[in-house]
């Protein structure tokens, strides 16, 4: 595989303002929390677990792990 075929390229860079950095960090935090809320909703709803094709034998472990975290 040649270097230009790789997905990640460390050669590029971008500069953003402090305000831009703050906006990106805030948006990332909001998105992260939205993902946690979505997981919480799925873990608490057997119909959603089924919809996401989570193996039913794993449900107890998934629920315990989520509730313990």
N, C-alpha and C positions, 0 to 999 in steps of 0.2 A: 504494500500500500504506500503510495507516495504521500508526501506531506500535504499536498493540496487536496487530497481526497479525504482528509480527516475532518471529522465533524467540528472539533474544537480547535480554534486557532488563537494562540496567545499573541500573535504579532499585531493585531489591531488594538486600538484603544480609543476611548471616547472621553471627553472632558465634559463635566456637567457642573453647574453652579451648586452652591450650598443649598439653595432653595430647591433645585432639581433633585439633589441627593435626598433631601428631607422628604420630598413628595414620593420618590421611589420607595424609600424605607417605610413610609406610612402606608402606601398602597400594598407593599409586600406584607405588612403586618395585618392589614384588613383581609387580604386574600388568604393568608394563613389561618386566621380565625374563622373565615367562612368555610374553609376546608374542614377544620375541627368540628364546627357545627354540623356540617353535612355528615361527617363520619358518625357523630353522636346520634343523629337522627336515624341513620341506617342501622346502627348497632342496636338501637332500641325497638326496631320494627321488623318483625320476622318477614313480612311481605317484601320489604325493601332488601333484606338480606337475600331473599329468594330471587328478587329481580336482578340483583347484582351477581347472581350465580355463585354465592358463597356456599361452599359445601356445608350441608346441614350438620354433618358430624363435627364441624369446626366451630359451630355457633357458640357452644358453651365456653370454649377457650377464647374465642374472639371477644365475647361479652365480658368474661372475667378479666382479660388483659386490659380491655378498654376501661372498665370500671375501676381497676386497680391503679390506673395511671393518673 
